Amino acid sequence: MRFLILGAGPAGLSFACSLMSKGIDDFLIIEKESEAGGLCRSTEVDDSPFDIGGGHFLDVRRPAVDEFLFKYMPEEEWDRYERDSKIVVGKNIINSPIEANIWQMDIEDQIEYLKAIAVAGCNLKTPMPQKFTDWIFWKLGDKIAEDYMIPYNQKMFESNLDNLGTYWLDKLPDVSFEDTLRSCLEHKAYAKQPGHAEFFYPKKYGYGEVWLRMAESIKDKIIYNTKVESLDAQNKIVNGEYSADCIISTIPWTSISEIIGAEDHILDDIKKLRYSSIVTEYHEENLDTKAQWIYYPDPKLDYHRILVRHNFCPDSRGYWTETNLVRYKEDKTKKAFVNEYAYPLNTIDKPVAIRNVLEFMEKRNIIGLGRWGEWQHYNSDVVVELGMKLADRLLEKK
Ligand SMILES: Cc1cc2nc3c(=O)[nH]c(=O)nc-3n(C[C@H](O)[C@H](O)[C@H](O)COP(=O)(O)OP(=O)(O)OC[C@H]3O[C@@H](n4cnc5c(N)ncnc54)[C@H](O)[C@@H]3O)c2cc1C
């Protein structure tokens, strides 16, 4: 066949549905689970939707992506929300992002944060450090680093943050002392809103519904319950059984037990790719907040974020927690889901390792796509766009 697609998550589905919309049906998807959607799958818990892979919202910032997804699930079936997300930092509950909302803290804390920002390395123009933790202190000042960024990242990613590079945080603006002071004096946020300032969430379903509908539109083209175990990179054969002119891989390279025909240094690069796992757990109590989600940097709490379901799923109750698997303590009375592959880790050697893997594979017409194919913190709207563009590119090439 022309295209063999590994994985029926948002990336694989978007690529496949783009092919279909251009009249190309010479493809097949192989998926290990019994349904499509990947990390964006949902189920029902306590009679309402529950997003298995953590809280998932569709950012409004990519109109072409929205238009594409609305073909499968019309816009009338989505609610549009303005983001209300909070951070619990010490005794303060403030809006996110922290650096824009220090004005919401109590006065004594505002003074301490302002003092720390005034002498942050980036404001004093000291040389930029290379190590992750040093860099966070340099960029944000001691208070934001100690009270939020360091513990939160340790909880979500891993305890030794110096295994991570700083290249992926370059977009963070310096924390300006003047702007923070002005924000505290004027009692209003400064700086631009983070991602998901506005987002869509289905009215009646979980986020997984749109991917189920995409999968339904190409249902004869997906083989479920089939894990990719081996990839013959020279001959483009998967599991010794399926072959194609071009393979699109959206699955983690590390999840393929055997890669035949790749040199040892490529296999070593694949071993360097690391990830963290997340457990989602349901709690039935309603919380007295309007926030859709709340961040908890406090190291004493296992979880790092909660999703307040009754604030984005009409007629529901309860909330769910997101906890790194290494911190999770199982409670048999609670409904929980383990997502082994949740976050690709931005380790120091990742950029070179994944570049080598992708170059090696692409020369053999095997193309990495999406969160795992490219080992990037992509959100679902980004991978949809990438899937659409890749279909355009490959069809133009022919
Ligand atoms: C906690 C959390 C919160 C998030 N919040 C948001 C959000 O609010 N908004 C947003 O847009 N995005 C969010 N994301 C990101 C979103 O989950 C991803 O962008 C999206 O799922 C990526 O799609 P994908 O197809 O690249 O990967 P995946 O969704 O991981 O899909 C990969 C597919 O491959 C399959 N697979 C894996 N290994 C194999 C194998 N060996 N053989 C066969 N099949 C295999 C999997 O079962 C899966 O179906 C969040 C992610 C996390 C972890």
The ligand as an SDF file (V2000), in Angstrom:
LIG
                    3D

 53 58  0  0  0  0  0  0  0  0999 V2000
   -1.7180   15.6390   30.8710 C   0  0  0  0  0  0  0  0  0  0  0  0
   -1.8360   16.1070   29.4510 C   0  0  0  0  0  0  0  0  0  0  0  0
   -2.6420   17.1850   29.1610 C   0  0  0  0  0  0  0  0  0  0  0  0
   -2.7660   17.6230   27.8450 C   0  0  0  0  0  0  0  0  0  0  0  0
   -3.5980   18.6580   27.5870 N   0  0  0  0  0  0  0  0  0  0  0  0
   -3.8280   19.0430   26.3200 C   0  0  0  0  0  0  0  0  0  0  0  0
   -4.7900   20.0510   26.0310 C   0  0  0  0  0  0  0  0  0  0  0  0
   -5.4390   20.6090   26.9080 O   0  0  0  0  0  0  0  0  0  0  0  0
   -5.0030   20.3810   24.7270 N   0  0  0  0  0  0  0  0  0  0  0  0
   -4.3310   19.7580   23.7220 C   0  0  0  0  0  0  0  0  0  0  0  0
   -4.5950   20.0860   22.5600 O   0  0  0  0  0  0  0  0  0  0  0  0
   -3.4070   18.8070   23.9590 N   0  0  0  0  0  0  0  0  0  0  0  0
   -3.1390   18.4340   25.2410 C   0  0  0  0  0  0  0  0  0  0  0  0
   -2.2090   17.4510   25.5020 N   0  0  0  0  0  0  0  0  0  0  0  0
   -1.4240   16.9010   24.3960 C   0  0  0  0  0  0  0  0  0  0  0  0
   -2.1670   15.8260   23.5810 C   0  0  0  0  0  0  0  0  0  0  0  0
   -2.4230   14.7170   24.4000 O   0  0  0  0  0  0  0  0  0  0  0  0
   -1.2990   15.4270   22.4090 C   0  0  0  0  0  0  0  0  0  0  0  0
   -0.9820   16.5640   21.6370 O   0  0  0  0  0  0  0  0  0  0  0  0
   -1.9300   14.4410   21.4420 C   0  0  0  0  0  0  0  0  0  0  0  0
   -2.4840   13.3390   22.1000 O   0  0  0  0  0  0  0  0  0  0  0  0
   -0.8470   13.9760   20.4880 C   0  0  0  0  0  0  0  0  0  0  0  0
   -1.3770   13.0910   19.5360 O   0  0  0  0  0  0  0  0  0  0  0  0
   -0.4450   11.9870   18.8800 P   0  0  0  0  0  0  0  0  0  0  0  0
   -1.2960   11.2740   17.9200 O   0  0  0  0  0  0  0  0  0  0  0  0
    0.8090   12.6190   18.4190 O   0  0  0  0  0  0  0  0  0  0  0  0
   -0.0230   11.0190   20.1100 O   0  0  0  0  0  0  0  0  0  0  0  0
   -0.9430   10.0750   21.0020 P   0  0  0  0  0  0  0  0  0  0  0  0
   -2.2010   10.7460   21.3720 O   0  0  0  0  0  0  0  0  0  0  0  0
   -0.0820    9.6030   22.1190 O   0  0  0  0  0  0  0  0  0  0  0  0
   -1.3120    8.8710   20.0290 O   0  0  0  0  0  0  0  0  0  0  0  0
   -0.3880    7.8430   19.7440 C   0  0  0  0  0  0  0  0  0  0  0  0
   -1.1820    6.5910   19.3570 C   0  0  0  0  0  0  0  0  0  0  0  0
   -0.2600    5.5220   19.0730 O   0  0  0  0  0  0  0  0  0  0  0  0
   -0.6900    4.3340   19.7200 C   0  0  0  0  0  0  0  0  0  0  0  0
    0.5010    3.4990   19.9720 N   0  0  0  0  0  0  0  0  0  0  0  0
    1.4970    3.7310   20.8420 C   0  0  0  0  0  0  0  0  0  0  0  0
    2.4300    2.7540   20.7900 N   0  0  0  0  0  0  0  0  0  0  0  0
    2.0010    1.8820   19.8510 C   0  0  0  0  0  0  0  0  0  0  0  0
    2.5240    0.6830   19.3040 C   0  0  0  0  0  0  0  0  0  0  0  0
    3.7220    0.1900   19.6760 N   0  0  0  0  0  0  0  0  0  0  0  0
    1.8020    0.0300   18.3500 N   0  0  0  0  0  0  0  0  0  0  0  0
    0.5970    0.5300   17.9090 C   0  0  0  0  0  0  0  0  0  0  0  0
    0.0600    1.6730   18.3870 N   0  0  0  0  0  0  0  0  0  0  0  0
    0.7610    2.3530   19.3420 C   0  0  0  0  0  0  0  0  0  0  0  0
   -1.3650    4.8340   20.9830 C   0  0  0  0  0  0  0  0  0  0  0  0
   -2.2470    3.8630   21.5430 O   0  0  0  0  0  0  0  0  0  0  0  0
   -2.0840    6.0840   20.4790 C   0  0  0  0  0  0  0  0  0  0  0  0
   -3.3580    5.7870   19.9810 O   0  0  0  0  0  0  0  0  0  0  0  0
   -2.0370   16.9860   26.8090 C   0  0  0  0  0  0  0  0  0  0  0  0
   -1.2080   15.8960   27.1060 C   0  0  0  0  0  0  0  0  0  0  0  0
   -1.1070   15.4630   28.4110 C   0  0  0  0  0  0  0  0  0  0  0  0
   -0.2200   14.2960   28.7440 C   0  0  0  0  0  0  0  0  0  0  0  0
  1  2  1  0
  2  3  1  0
  2 52  2  0
  3  4  2  0
  4  5  1  0
  4 50  1  0
  5  6  2  0
  6  7  1  0
  6 13  1  0
  7  8  2  0
  7  9  1  0
  9 10  1  0
 10 11  2  0
 10 12  1  0
 12 13  2  0
 13 14  1  0
 14 15  1  0
 14 50  1  0
 15 16  1  0
 16 17  1  0
 16 18  1  0
 18 19  1  0
 18 20  1  0
 20 21  1  0
 20 22  1  0
 22 23  1  0
 23 24  1  0
 24 25  2  0
 24 26  1  0
 24 27  1  0
 27 28  1  0
 28 29  2  0
 28 30  1  0
 28 31  1  0
 31 32  1  0
 32 33  1  0
 33 34  1  0
 33 48  1  0
 34 35  1  0
 35 36  1  0
 35 46  1  0
 36 37  1  0
 36 45  1  0
 37 38  2  0
 38 39  1  0
 39 40  1  0
 39 45  2  0
 40 41  1  0
 40 42  2  0
 42 43  1  0
 43 44  2  0
 44 45  1  0
 46 47  1  0
 46 48  1  0
 48 49  1  0
 50 51  2  0
 51 52  1  0
 52 53  1  0
M  END
$$$$
